[in-house]
Amino acid sequence: MKKTLGTMMVAAAVVLLTATFGFAEYAATGTTNFPYFQMGMLILGGLFLIGLKRRYNKMYTTEAVGVFALYTILMALFTNPVIDIVKIIVT
């Protein structure tokens, strides 16, 4: 029961973080420049992490959620709106 509950909590965090990423990118770029590739990689990474959490009992729920949160931030940094802002700041 503990293993299933931990996996469900990680799955809920993955869904919420992915939805937040999608909403933020849609608000920033609209439908014309939406980063579909990054969204797809975020979904695949979440599925991979849920599978790892289900397979290995010693992985803590907080570790899995933290890893996915950092992965989401990393994905967000490499989208066009953020890159454009960094270009403006640097030049």
PyMOL Python script that loads the backbone (N, CA, C, O; Angstrom):
from pymol import cmd

cmd.read_pdbstr("""\
ATOM      1  N   MET A   1       0.819  -1.192   0.000  1.00  0.00           N
ATOM      2  CA  MET A   1       0.000   0.000   0.000  1.00  0.00           C
ATOM      3  C   MET A   1       0.865   1.259   0.000  1.00  0.00           C
ATOM      4  O   MET A   1       0.547   2.234  -0.682  1.00  0.00           O
ATOM      5  N   LYS A   2       1.963   1.238   0.769  1.00  0.00           N
ATOM      6  CA  LYS A   2       2.841   2.398   0.859  1.00  0.00           C
ATOM      7  C   LYS A   2       3.492   2.684  -0.490  1.00  0.00           C
ATOM      8  O   LYS A   2       3.648   3.842  -0.879  1.00  0.00           O
ATOM      9  N   LYS A   3       3.869   1.629  -1.196  1.00  0.00           N
ATOM     10  CA  LYS A   3       4.500   1.780  -2.507  1.00  0.00           C
ATOM     11  C   LYS A   3       3.524   2.397  -3.510  1.00  0.00           C
ATOM     12  O   LYS A   3       3.900   3.279  -4.282  1.00  0.00           O
ATOM     13  N   THR A   4       2.290   1.941  -3.499  1.00  0.00           N
ATOM     14  CA  THR A   4       1.284   2.465  -4.418  1.00  0.00           C
ATOM     15  C   THR A   4       0.950   3.914  -4.096  1.00  0.00           C
ATOM     16  O   THR A   4       0.778   4.726  -5.006  1.00  0.00           O
ATOM     17  N   LEU A   5       0.857   4.243  -2.827  1.00  0.00           N
ATOM     18  CA  LEU A   5       0.550   5.615  -2.429  1.00  0.00           C
ATOM     19  C   LEU A   5       1.668   6.570  -2.850  1.00  0.00           C
ATOM     20  O   LEU A   5       1.400   7.670  -3.333  1.00  0.00           O
ATOM     21  N   GLY A   6       2.918   6.149  -2.666  1.00  0.00           N
ATOM     22  CA  GLY A   6       4.053   6.976  -3.096  1.00  0.00           C
ATOM     23  C   GLY A   6       4.074   7.181  -4.600  1.00  0.00           C
ATOM     24  O   GLY A   6       4.358   8.277  -5.082  1.00  0.00           O
ATOM     25  N   THR A   7       3.772   6.121  -5.340  1.00  0.00           N
ATOM     26  CA  THR A   7       3.733   6.236  -6.801  1.00  0.00           C
ATOM     27  C   THR A   7       2.607   7.157  -7.251  1.00  0.00           C
ATOM     28  O   THR A   7       2.770   7.930  -8.195  1.00  0.00           O
ATOM     29  N   MET A   8       1.470   7.074  -6.577  1.00  0.00           N
ATOM     30  CA  MET A   8       0.348   7.957  -6.922  1.00  0.00           C
ATOM     31  C   MET A   8       0.674   9.414  -6.625  1.00  0.00           C
ATOM     32  O   MET A   8       0.273  10.305  -7.374  1.00  0.00           O
ATOM     33  N   MET A   9       1.392   9.660  -5.547  1.00  0.00           N
ATOM     34  CA  MET A   9       1.780  11.028  -5.212  1.00  0.00           C
ATOM     35  C   MET A   9       2.766  11.582  -6.238  1.00  0.00           C
ATOM     36  O   MET A   9       2.674  12.750  -6.616  1.00  0.00           O
ATOM     37  N   VAL A  10       3.699  10.760  -6.687  1.00  0.00           N
ATOM     38  CA  VAL A  10       4.639  11.199  -7.723  1.00  0.00           C
ATOM     39  C   VAL A  10       3.894  11.456  -9.022  1.00  0.00           C
ATOM     40  O   VAL A  10       4.179  12.433  -9.714  1.00  0.00           O
ATOM     41  N   ALA A  11       2.944  10.596  -9.363  1.00  0.00           N
ATOM     42  CA  ALA A  11       2.162  10.789 -10.586  1.00  0.00           C
ATOM     43  C   ALA A  11       1.357  12.090 -10.528  1.00  0.00           C
ATOM     44  O   ALA A  11       1.256  12.807 -11.523  1.00  0.00           O
ATOM     45  N   ALA A  12       0.788  12.388  -9.359  1.00  0.00           N
ATOM     46  CA  ALA A  12       0.036  13.640  -9.211  1.00  0.00           C
ATOM     47  C   ALA A  12       0.955  14.852  -9.358  1.00  0.00           C
ATOM     48  O   ALA A  12       0.579  15.847  -9.979  1.00  0.00           O
ATOM     49  N   ALA A  13       2.153  14.771  -8.791  1.00  0.00           N
ATOM     50  CA  ALA A  13       3.105  15.878  -8.918  1.00  0.00           C
ATOM     51  C   ALA A  13       3.541  16.048 -10.371  1.00  0.00           C
ATOM     52  O   ALA A  13       3.700  17.174 -10.843  1.00  0.00           O
ATOM     53  N   VAL A  14       3.735  14.941 -11.079  1.00  0.00           N
ATOM     54  CA  VAL A  14       4.124  15.007 -12.489  1.00  0.00           C
ATOM     55  C   VAL A  14       3.023  15.670 -13.313  1.00  0.00           C
ATOM     56  O   VAL A  14       3.301  16.518 -14.161  1.00  0.00           O
ATOM     57  N   VAL A  15       1.793  15.288 -13.065  1.00  0.00           N
ATOM     58  CA  VAL A  15       0.671  15.881 -13.809  1.00  0.00           C
ATOM     59  C   VAL A  15       0.555  17.371 -13.501  1.00  0.00           C
ATOM     60  O   VAL A  15       0.371  18.176 -14.414  1.00  0.00           O
ATOM     61  N   LEU A  16       0.658  17.744 -12.241  1.00  0.00           N
ATOM     62  CA  LEU A  16       0.537  19.163 -11.871  1.00  0.00           C
ATOM     63  C   LEU A  16       1.680  20.007 -12.422  1.00  0.00           C
ATOM     64  O   LEU A  16       1.447  21.112 -12.912  1.00  0.00           O
ATOM     65  N   LEU A  17       2.899  19.510 -12.351  1.00  0.00           N
ATOM     66  CA  LEU A  17       4.035  20.278 -12.878  1.00  0.00           C
ATOM     67  C   LEU A  17       3.982  20.376 -14.405  1.00  0.00           C
ATOM     68  O   LEU A  17       4.333  21.412 -14.971  1.00  0.00           O
ATOM     69  N   THR A  18       3.549  19.311 -15.069  1.00  0.00           N
ATOM     70  CA  THR A  18       3.420  19.354 -16.520  1.00  0.00           C
ATOM     71  C   THR A  18       2.319  20.327 -16.939  1.00  0.00           C
ATOM     72  O   THR A  18       2.480  21.072 -17.905  1.00  0.00           O
ATOM     73  N   ALA A  19       1.211  20.320 -16.219  1.00  0.00           N
ATOM     74  CA  ALA A  19       0.129  21.263 -16.524  1.00  0.00           C
ATOM     75  C   ALA A  19       0.566  22.703 -16.284  1.00  0.00           C
ATOM     76  O   ALA A  19       0.211  23.594 -17.056  1.00  0.00           O
ATOM     77  N   THR A  20       1.323  22.936 -15.232  1.00  0.00           N
ATOM     78  CA  THR A  20       1.831  24.277 -14.952  1.00  0.00           C
ATOM     79  C   THR A  20       2.769  24.739 -16.055  1.00  0.00           C
ATOM     80  O   THR A  20       2.695  25.886 -16.497  1.00  0.00           O
ATOM     81  N   PHE A  21       3.653  23.848 -16.502  1.00  0.00           N
ATOM     82  CA  PHE A  21       4.560  24.172 -17.610  1.00  0.00           C
ATOM     83  C   PHE A  21       3.765  24.511 -18.869  1.00  0.00           C
ATOM     84  O   PHE A  21       4.046  25.506 -19.538  1.00  0.00           O
ATOM     85  N   GLY A  22       2.782  23.689 -19.186  1.00  0.00           N
ATOM     86  CA  GLY A  22       1.972  23.933 -20.378  1.00  0.00           C
ATOM     87  C   GLY A  22       1.224  25.253 -20.306  1.00  0.00           C
ATOM     88  O   GLY A  22       1.175  25.994 -21.288  1.00  0.00           O
ATOM     89  N   PHE A  23       0.640  25.551 -19.150  1.00  0.00           N
ATOM     90  CA  PHE A  23      -0.090  26.810 -19.004  1.00  0.00           C
ATOM     91  C   PHE A  23       0.838  28.009 -19.106  1.00  0.00           C
ATOM     92  O   PHE A  23       0.507  28.996 -19.764  1.00  0.00           O
ATOM     93  N   ALA A  24       1.996  27.934 -18.462  1.00  0.00           N
ATOM     94  CA  ALA A  24       2.936  29.056 -18.492  1.00  0.00           C
ATOM     95  C   ALA A  24       3.461  29.302 -19.904  1.00  0.00           C
ATOM     96  O   ALA A  24       3.580  30.450 -20.332  1.00  0.00           O
ATOM     97  N   GLU A  25       3.772  28.242 -20.617  1.00  0.00           N
ATOM     98  CA  GLU A  25       4.267  28.419 -21.982  1.00  0.00           C
ATOM     99  C   GLU A  25       3.169  28.913 -22.912  1.00  0.00           C
ATOM    100  O   GLU A  25       3.436  29.710 -23.810  1.00  0.00           O
ATOM    101  N   TYR A  26       1.949  28.454 -22.711  1.00  0.00           N
ATOM    102  CA  TYR A  26       0.842  28.942 -23.530  1.00  0.00           C
ATOM    103  C   TYR A  26       0.581  30.418 -23.256  1.00  0.00           C
ATOM    104  O   TYR A  26       0.288  31.184 -24.175  1.00  0.00           O
ATOM    105  N   ALA A  27       0.687  30.812 -22.002  1.00  0.00           N
ATOM    106  CA  ALA A  27       0.485  32.226 -21.661  1.00  0.00           C
ATOM    107  C   ALA A  27       1.607  33.094 -22.215  1.00  0.00           C
ATOM    108  O   ALA A  27       1.376  34.248 -22.575  1.00  0.00           O
ATOM    109  N   ALA A  28       2.811  32.555 -22.285  1.00  0.00           N
ATOM    110  CA  ALA A  28       3.952  33.338 -22.755  1.00  0.00           C
ATOM    111  C   ALA A  28       4.017  33.409 -24.274  1.00  0.00           C
ATOM    112  O   ALA A  28       4.392  34.447 -24.821  1.00  0.00           O
ATOM    113  N   THR A  29       3.663  32.335 -24.966  1.00  0.00           N
ATOM    114  CA  THR A  29       3.866  32.299 -26.414  1.00  0.00           C
ATOM    115  C   THR A  29       2.595  32.190 -27.221  1.00  0.00           C
ATOM    116  O   THR A  29       2.580  32.585 -28.387  1.00  0.00           O
ATOM    117  N   GLY A  30       1.533  31.673 -26.649  1.00  0.00           N
ATOM    118  CA  GLY A  30       0.318  31.432 -27.414  1.00  0.00           C
ATOM    119  C   GLY A  30       0.433  30.127 -28.187  1.00  0.00           C
ATOM    120  O   GLY A  30       1.318  29.312 -27.925  1.00  0.00           O
ATOM    121  N   THR A  31      -0.461  29.942 -29.132  1.00  0.00           N
ATOM    122  CA  THR A  31      -0.459  28.676 -29.880  1.00  0.00           C
ATOM    123  C   THR A  31       0.538  28.664 -31.025  1.00  0.00           C
ATOM    124  O   THR A  31       0.863  27.597 -31.547  1.00  0.00           O
ATOM    125  N   THR A  32       1.025  29.820 -31.424  1.00  0.00           N
ATOM    126  CA  THR A  32       1.904  29.856 -32.600  1.00  0.00           C
ATOM    127  C   THR A  32       3.288  29.309 -32.317  1.00  0.00           C
ATOM    128  O   THR A  32       3.851  28.608 -33.157  1.00  0.00           O
ATOM    129  N   ASN A  33       3.848  29.608 -31.167  1.00  0.00           N
ATOM    130  CA  ASN A  33       5.209  29.176 -30.841  1.00  0.00           C
ATOM    131  C   ASN A  33       5.255  28.245 -29.636  1.00  0.00           C
ATOM    132  O   ASN A  33       6.236  28.253 -28.892  1.00  0.00           O
ATOM    133  N   PHE A  34       4.221  27.448 -29.432  1.00  0.00           N
ATOM    134  CA  PHE A  34       4.189  26.565 -28.269  1.00  0.00           C
ATOM    135  C   PHE A  34       5.270  25.496 -28.405  1.00  0.00           C
ATOM    136  O   PHE A  34       5.405  24.900 -29.474  1.00  0.00           O
ATOM    137  N   PRO A  35       6.052  25.236 -27.341  1.00  0.00           N
ATOM    138  CA  PRO A  35       7.152  24.262 -27.416  1.00  0.00           C
ATOM    139  C   PRO A  35       6.652  22.815 -27.274  1.00  0.00           C
ATOM    140  O   PRO A  35       6.725  22.225 -26.196  1.00  0.00           O
ATOM    141  N   TYR A  36       6.148  22.265 -28.370  1.00  0.00           N
ATOM    142  CA  TYR A  36       5.594  20.910 -28.329  1.00  0.00           C
ATOM    143  C   TYR A  36       6.665  19.865 -28.035  1.00  0.00           C
ATOM    144  O   TYR A  36       6.393  18.883 -27.344  1.00  0.00           O
ATOM    145  N   PHE A  37       7.873  20.062 -28.546  1.00  0.00           N
ATOM    146  CA  PHE A  37       8.936  19.087 -28.300  1.00  0.00           C
ATOM    147  C   PHE A  37       9.282  19.029 -26.814  1.00  0.00           C
ATOM    148  O   PHE A  37       9.402  17.944 -26.246  1.00  0.00           O
ATOM    149  N   GLN A  38       9.443  20.189 -26.187  1.00  0.00           N
ATOM    150  CA  GLN A  38       9.765  20.223 -24.767  1.00  0.00           C
ATOM    151  C   GLN A  38       8.626  19.628 -23.935  1.00  0.00           C
ATOM    152  O   GLN A  38       8.870  18.948 -22.938  1.00  0.00           O
ATOM    153  N   MET A  39       7.392  19.884 -24.346  1.00  0.00           N
ATOM    154  CA  MET A  39       6.246  19.322 -23.626  1.00  0.00           C
ATOM    155  C   MET A  39       6.246  17.803 -23.739  1.00  0.00           C
ATOM    156  O   MET A  39       5.976  17.106 -22.760  1.00  0.00           O
ATOM    157  N   GLY A  40       6.544  17.291 -24.918  1.00  0.00           N
ATOM    158  CA  GLY A  40       6.615  15.845 -25.110  1.00  0.00           C
ATOM    159  C   GLY A  40       7.728  15.209 -24.295  1.00  0.00           C
ATOM    160  O   GLY A  40       7.539  14.147 -23.703  1.00  0.00           O
ATOM    161  N   MET A  41       8.891  15.857 -24.263  1.00  0.00           N
ATOM    162  CA  MET A  41       9.998  15.327 -23.468  1.00  0.00           C
ATOM    163  C   MET A  41       9.693  15.388 -21.973  1.00  0.00           C
ATOM    164  O   MET A  41      10.133  14.527 -21.211  1.00  0.00           O
ATOM    165  N   LEU A  42       8.945  16.397 -21.558  1.00  0.00           N
ATOM    166  CA  LEU A  42       8.542  16.492 -20.159  1.00  0.00           C
ATOM    167  C   LEU A  42       7.596  15.352 -19.792  1.00  0.00           C
ATOM    168  O   LEU A  42       7.718  14.767 -18.716  1.00  0.00           O
ATOM    169  N   ILE A  43       6.668  15.038 -20.666  1.00  0.00           N
ATOM    170  CA  ILE A  43       5.739  13.930 -20.424  1.00  0.00           C
ATOM    171  C   ILE A  43       6.484  12.604 -20.387  1.00  0.00           C
ATOM    172  O   ILE A  43       6.246  11.784 -19.501  1.00  0.00           O
ATOM    173  N   LEU A  44       7.384  12.386 -21.341  1.00  0.00           N
ATOM    174  CA  LEU A  44       8.154  11.139 -21.348  1.00  0.00           C
ATOM    175  C   LEU A  44       9.050  11.020 -20.114  1.00  0.00           C
ATOM    176  O   LEU A  44       9.174   9.936 -19.544  1.00  0.00           O
ATOM    177  N   GLY A  45       9.663  12.107 -19.703  1.00  0.00           N
ATOM    178  CA  GLY A  45      10.479  12.093 -18.492  1.00  0.00           C
ATOM    179  C   GLY A  45       9.653  11.776 -17.260  1.00  0.00           C
ATOM    180  O   GLY A  45      10.111  11.056 -16.373  1.00  0.00           O
ATOM    181  N   GLY A  46       8.449  12.301 -17.196  1.00  0.00           N
ATOM    182  CA  GLY A  46       7.555  12.000 -16.074  1.00  0.00           C
ATOM    183  C   GLY A  46       7.153  10.540 -16.041  1.00  0.00           C
ATOM    184  O   GLY A  46       7.127   9.922 -14.978  1.00  0.00           O
ATOM    185  N   LEU A  47       6.838   9.987 -17.205  1.00  0.00           N
ATOM    186  CA  LEU A  47       6.492   8.566 -17.264  1.00  0.00           C
ATOM    187  C   LEU A  47       7.674   7.698 -16.857  1.00  0.00           C
ATOM    188  O   LEU A  47       7.504   6.699 -16.157  1.00  0.00           O
ATOM    189  N   PHE A  48       8.861   8.074 -17.290  1.00  0.00           N
ATOM    190  CA  PHE A  48      10.072   7.332 -16.928  1.00  0.00           C
ATOM    191  C   PHE A  48      10.305   7.382 -15.419  1.00  0.00           C
ATOM    192  O   PHE A  48      10.648   6.372 -14.805  1.00  0.00           O
ATOM    193  N   LEU A  49      10.119   8.553 -14.829  1.00  0.00           N
ATOM    194  CA  LEU A  49      10.322   8.713 -13.392  1.00  0.00           C
ATOM    195  C   LEU A  49       9.282   7.936 -12.593  1.00  0.00           C
ATOM    196  O   LEU A  49       9.617   7.343 -11.568  1.00  0.00           O
ATOM    197  N   ILE A  50       8.041   7.926 -13.037  1.00  0.00           N
ATOM    198  CA  ILE A  50       7.002   7.142 -12.365  1.00  0.00           C
ATOM    199  C   ILE A  50       7.340   5.652 -12.431  1.00  0.00           C
ATOM    200  O   ILE A  50       7.145   4.924 -11.458  1.00  0.00           O
ATOM    201  N   GLY A  51       7.841   5.206 -13.573  1.00  0.00           N
ATOM    202  CA  GLY A  51       8.254   3.810 -13.694  1.00  0.00           C
ATOM    203  C   GLY A  51       9.398   3.455 -12.760  1.00  0.00           C
ATOM    204  O   GLY A  51       9.409   2.382 -12.158  1.00  0.00           O
ATOM    205  N   LEU A  52      10.361   4.362 -12.642  1.00  0.00           N
ATOM    206  CA  LEU A  52      11.472   4.121 -11.714  1.00  0.00           C
ATOM    207  C   LEU A  52      10.987   4.074 -10.268  1.00  0.00           C
ATOM    208  O   LEU A  52      11.434   3.237  -9.484  1.00  0.00           O
ATOM    209  N   LYS A  53      10.076   4.971  -9.922  1.00  0.00           N
ATOM    210  CA  LYS A  53       9.554   4.999  -8.560  1.00  0.00           C
ATOM    211  C   LYS A  53       8.798   3.717  -8.246  1.00  0.00           C
ATOM    212  O   LYS A  53       8.884   3.193  -7.136  1.00  0.00           O
ATOM    213  N   ARG A  54       8.063   3.218  -9.221  1.00  0.00           N
ATOM    214  CA  ARG A  54       7.303   1.988  -9.011  1.00  0.00           C
ATOM    215  C   ARG A  54       8.216   0.772  -8.895  1.00  0.00           C
ATOM    216  O   ARG A  54       7.922  -0.163  -8.151  1.00  0.00           O
ATOM    217  N   ARG A  55       9.309   0.788  -9.623  1.00  0.00           N
ATOM    218  CA  ARG A  55      10.204  -0.365  -9.651  1.00  0.00           C
ATOM    219  C   ARG A  55      11.117  -0.462  -8.431  1.00  0.00           C
ATOM    220  O   ARG A  55      11.332  -1.549  -7.895  1.00  0.00           O
ATOM    221  N   TYR A  56      11.648   0.670  -8.001  1.00  0.00           N
ATOM    222  CA  TYR A  56      12.629   0.668  -6.909  1.00  0.00           C
ATOM    223  C   TYR A  56      11.994   1.166  -5.616  1.00  0.00           C
ATOM    224  O   TYR A  56      11.514   2.297  -5.547  1.00  0.00           O
ATOM    225  N   ASN A  57      11.996   0.327  -4.609  1.00  0.00           N
ATOM    226  CA  ASN A  57      11.348   0.648  -3.334  1.00  0.00           C
ATOM    227  C   ASN A  57      12.115   1.678  -2.514  1.00  0.00           C
ATOM    228  O   ASN A  57      11.516   2.395  -1.713  1.00  0.00           O
ATOM    229  N   LYS A  58      13.415   1.762  -2.698  1.00  0.00           N
ATOM    230  CA  LYS A  58      14.220   2.649  -1.862  1.00  0.00           C
ATOM    231  C   LYS A  58      14.212   4.107  -2.336  1.00  0.00           C
ATOM    232  O   LYS A  58      14.802   4.966  -1.680  1.00  0.00           O
ATOM    233  N   MET A  59      13.565   4.393  -3.444  1.00  0.00           N
ATOM    234  CA  MET A  59      13.478   5.770  -3.924  1.00  0.00           C
ATOM    235  C   MET A  59      12.385   6.491  -3.132  1.00  0.00           C
ATOM    236  O   MET A  59      11.232   6.060  -3.108  1.00  0.00           O
ATOM    237  N   TYR A  60      12.764   7.585  -2.491  1.00  0.00           N
ATOM    238  CA  TYR A  60      11.803   8.353  -1.710  1.00  0.00           C
ATOM    239  C   TYR A  60      10.902   9.172  -2.629  1.00  0.00           C
ATOM    240  O   TYR A  60      11.297   9.560  -3.729  1.00  0.00           O
ATOM    241  N   THR A  61       9.695   9.424  -2.158  1.00  0.00           N
ATOM    242  CA  THR A  61       8.740  10.220  -2.932  1.00  0.00           C
ATOM    243  C   THR A  61       9.233  11.646  -3.099  1.00  0.00           C
ATOM    244  O   THR A  61       9.100  12.227  -4.177  1.00  0.00           O
ATOM    245  N   THR A  62       9.797  12.211  -2.051  1.00  0.00           N
ATOM    246  CA  THR A  62      10.281  13.590  -2.133  1.00  0.00           C
ATOM    247  C   THR A  62      11.445  13.717  -3.114  1.00  0.00           C
ATOM    248  O   THR A  62      11.583  14.739  -3.787  1.00  0.00           O
ATOM    249  N   GLU A  63      12.275  12.690  -3.195  1.00  0.00           N
ATOM    250  CA  GLU A  63      13.369  12.716  -4.173  1.00  0.00           C
ATOM    251  C   GLU A  63      12.827  12.740  -5.585  1.00  0.00           C
ATOM    252  O   GLU A  63      13.288  13.515  -6.424  1.00  0.00           O
ATOM    253  N   ALA A  64      11.840  11.885  -5.849  1.00  0.00           N
ATOM    254  CA  ALA A  64      11.274  11.800  -7.197  1.00  0.00           C
ATOM    255  C   ALA A  64      10.582  13.103  -7.589  1.00  0.00           C
ATOM    256  O   ALA A  64      10.719  13.566  -8.721  1.00  0.00           O
ATOM    257  N   VAL A  65       9.842  13.689  -6.657  1.00  0.00           N
ATOM    258  CA  VAL A  65       9.157  14.949  -6.956  1.00  0.00           C
ATOM    259  C   VAL A  65      10.181  16.067  -7.161  1.00  0.00           C
ATOM    260  O   VAL A  65      10.017  16.898  -8.055  1.00  0.00           O
ATOM    261  N   GLY A  66      11.221  16.096  -6.351  1.00  0.00           N
ATOM    262  CA  GLY A  66      12.273  17.105  -6.503  1.00  0.00           C
ATOM    263  C   GLY A  66      13.010  16.975  -7.822  1.00  0.00           C
ATOM    264  O   GLY A  66      13.310  17.976  -8.473  1.00  0.00           O
ATOM    265  N   VAL A  67      13.301  15.757  -8.213  1.00  0.00           N
ATOM    266  CA  VAL A  67      13.975  15.532  -9.495  1.00  0.00           C
ATOM    267  C   VAL A  67      13.102  16.012 -10.646  1.00  0.00           C
ATOM    268  O   VAL A  67      13.596  16.650 -11.576  1.00  0.00           O
ATOM    269  N   PHE A  68      11.811  15.709 -10.591  1.00  0.00           N
ATOM    270  CA  PHE A  68      10.945  16.141 -11.675  1.00  0.00           C
ATOM    271  C   PHE A  68      10.751  17.657 -11.680  1.00  0.00           C
ATOM    272  O   PHE A  68      10.625  18.257 -12.747  1.00  0.00           O
ATOM    273  N   ALA A  69      10.726  18.278 -10.515  1.00  0.00           N
ATOM    274  CA  ALA A  69      10.618  19.739 -10.458  1.00  0.00           C
ATOM    275  C   ALA A  69      11.846  20.389 -11.086  1.00  0.00           C
ATOM    276  O   ALA A  69      11.720  21.351 -11.844  1.00  0.00           O
ATOM    277  N   LEU A  70      13.022  19.874 -10.778  1.00  0.00           N
ATOM    278  CA  LEU A  70      14.248  20.405 -11.388  1.00  0.00           C
ATOM    279  C   LEU A  70      14.268  20.154 -12.898  1.00  0.00           C
ATOM    280  O   LEU A  70      14.725  21.001 -13.666  1.00  0.00           O
ATOM    281  N   TYR A  71      13.776  18.998 -13.314  1.00  0.00           N
ATOM    282  CA  TYR A  71      13.697  18.679 -14.746  1.00  0.00           C
ATOM    283  C   TYR A  71      12.743  19.636 -15.464  1.00  0.00           C
ATOM    284  O   TYR A  71      13.008  20.054 -16.591  1.00  0.00           O
ATOM    285  N   THR A  72      11.642  19.975 -14.812  1.00  0.00           N
ATOM    286  CA  THR A  72      10.693  20.916 -15.397  1.00  0.00           C
ATOM    287  C   THR A  72      11.318  22.296 -15.547  1.00  0.00           C
ATOM    288  O   THR A  72      11.130  22.952 -16.572  1.00  0.00           O
ATOM    289  N   ILE A  73      12.052  22.741 -14.547  1.00  0.00           N
ATOM    290  CA  ILE A  73      12.736  24.040 -14.622  1.00  0.00           C
ATOM    291  C   ILE A  73      13.770  24.023 -15.743  1.00  0.00           C
ATOM    292  O   ILE A  73      13.895  24.995 -16.488  1.00  0.00           O
ATOM    293  N   LEU A  74      14.505  22.932 -15.864  1.00  0.00           N
ATOM    294  CA  LEU A  74      15.494  22.810 -16.932  1.00  0.00           C
ATOM    295  C   LEU A  74      14.831  22.871 -18.303  1.00  0.00           C
ATOM    296  O   LEU A  74      15.343  23.531 -19.207  1.00  0.00           O
ATOM    297  N   MET A  75      13.712  22.197 -18.464  1.00  0.00           N
ATOM    298  CA  MET A  75      12.984  22.251 -19.733  1.00  0.00           C
ATOM    299  C   MET A  75      12.488  23.659 -20.022  1.00  0.00           C
ATOM    300  O   MET A  75      12.530  24.116 -21.164  1.00  0.00           O
ATOM    301  N   ALA A  76      12.021  24.342 -18.993  1.00  0.00           N
ATOM    302  CA  ALA A  76      11.506  25.701 -19.192  1.00  0.00           C
ATOM    303  C   ALA A  76      12.621  26.665 -19.586  1.00  0.00           C
ATOM    304  O   ALA A  76      12.379  27.618 -20.326  1.00  0.00           O
ATOM    305  N   LEU A  77      13.834  26.430 -19.103  1.00  0.00           N
ATOM    306  CA  LEU A  77      14.945  27.326 -19.442  1.00  0.00           C
ATOM    307  C   LEU A  77      15.328  27.249 -20.916  1.00  0.00           C
ATOM    308  O   LEU A  77      15.873  28.209 -21.462  1.00  0.00           O
ATOM    309  N   PHE A  78      15.055  26.138 -21.556  1.00  0.00           N
ATOM    310  CA  PHE A  78      15.456  25.974 -22.951  1.00  0.00           C
ATOM    311  C   PHE A  78      14.295  26.114 -23.927  1.00  0.00           C
ATOM    312  O   PHE A  78      14.253  25.429 -24.950  1.00  0.00           O
ATOM    313  N   THR A  79      13.364  26.988 -23.615  1.00  0.00           N
ATOM    314  CA  THR A  79      12.296  27.320 -24.555  1.00  0.00           C
ATOM    315  C   THR A  79      12.591  28.681 -25.177  1.00  0.00           C
ATOM    316  O   THR A  79      13.389  29.452 -24.646  1.00  0.00           O
ATOM    317  N   ASN A  80      11.959  28.967 -26.281  1.00  0.00           N
ATOM    318  CA  ASN A  80      12.234  30.194 -27.031  1.00  0.00           C
ATOM    319  C   ASN A  80      12.002  31.484 -26.243  1.00  0.00           C
ATOM    320  O   ASN A  80      12.832  32.388 -26.336  1.00  0.00           O
ATOM    321  N   PRO A  81      10.918  31.619 -25.472  1.00  0.00           N
ATOM    322  CA  PRO A  81      10.733  32.886 -24.747  1.00  0.00           C
ATOM    323  C   PRO A  81      11.856  33.171 -23.756  1.00  0.00           C
ATOM    324  O   PRO A  81      12.295  34.315 -23.632  1.00  0.00           O
ATOM    325  N   VAL A  82      12.321  32.158 -23.057  1.00  0.00           N
ATOM    326  CA  VAL A  82      13.387  32.359 -22.079  1.00  0.00           C
ATOM    327  C   VAL A  82      14.704  32.663 -22.778  1.00  0.00           C
ATOM    328  O   VAL A  82      15.462  33.522 -22.328  1.00  0.00           O
ATOM    329  N   ILE A  83      14.980  31.970 -23.868  1.00  0.00           N
ATOM    330  CA  ILE A  83      16.205  32.227 -24.639  1.00  0.00           C
ATOM    331  C   ILE A  83      16.196  33.654 -25.180  1.00  0.00           C
ATOM    332  O   ILE A  83      17.228  34.324 -25.167  1.00  0.00           O
ATOM    333  N   ASP A  84      15.034  34.130 -25.660  1.00  0.00           N
ATOM    334  CA  ASP A  84      14.944  35.504 -26.166  1.00  0.00           C
ATOM    335  C   ASP A  84      15.195  36.528 -25.055  1.00  0.00           C
ATOM    336  O   ASP A  84      15.856  37.541 -25.284  1.00  0.00           O
ATOM    337  N   ILE A  85      14.678  36.270 -23.874  1.00  0.00           N
ATOM    338  CA  ILE A  85      14.907  37.189 -22.755  1.00  0.00           C
ATOM    339  C   ILE A  85      16.378  37.208 -22.368  1.00  0.00           C
ATOM    340  O   ILE A  85      16.926  38.270 -22.071  1.00  0.00           O
ATOM    341  N   VAL A  86      17.018  36.053 -22.368  1.00  0.00           N
ATOM    342  CA  VAL A  86      18.443  35.986 -22.038  1.00  0.00           C
ATOM    343  C   VAL A  86      19.255  36.733 -23.092  1.00  0.00           C
ATOM    344  O   VAL A  86      20.217  37.420 -22.750  1.00  0.00           O
ATOM    345  N   LYS A  87      18.887  36.613 -24.360  1.00  0.00           N
ATOM    346  CA  LYS A  87      19.580  37.360 -25.429  1.00  0.00           C
ATOM    347  C   LYS A  87      19.440  38.856 -25.209  1.00  0.00           C
ATOM    348  O   LYS A  87      20.408  39.595 -25.385  1.00  0.00           O
ATOM    349  N   ILE A  88      18.266  39.313 -24.830  1.00  0.00           N
ATOM    350  CA  ILE A  88      18.050  40.737 -24.589  1.00  0.00           C
ATOM    351  C   ILE A  88      18.873  41.221 -23.405  1.00  0.00           C
ATOM    352  O   ILE A  88      19.434  42.316 -23.447  1.00  0.00           O
ATOM    353  N   ILE A  89      18.952  40.417 -22.352  1.00  0.00           N
ATOM    354  CA  ILE A  89      19.709  40.810 -21.168  1.00  0.00           C
ATOM    355  C   ILE A  89      21.206  40.864 -21.480  1.00  0.00           C
ATOM    356  O   ILE A  89      21.903  41.768 -21.019  1.00  0.00           O
ATOM    357  N   VAL A  90      21.703  39.900 -22.258  1.00  0.00           N
ATOM    358  CA  VAL A  90      23.134  39.814 -22.537  1.00  0.00           C
ATOM    359  C   VAL A  90      23.577  40.931 -23.477  1.00  0.00           C
ATOM    360  O   VAL A  90      24.668  41.476 -23.308  1.00  0.00           O
ATOM    361  N   THR A  91      22.764  41.279 -24.452  1.00  0.00           N
ATOM    362  CA  THR A  91      23.197  42.300 -25.416  1.00  0.00           C
ATOM    363  C   THR A  91      22.874  43.690 -24.980  1.00  0.00           C
ATOM    364  O   THR A  91      23.180  44.647 -25.692  1.00  0.00           O
TER     365      THR A  91
END
""", "prot")
cmd.dss("prot")
cmd.show_as("cartoon", "prot")
cmd.util.cbc("prot")
cmd.orient("prot")
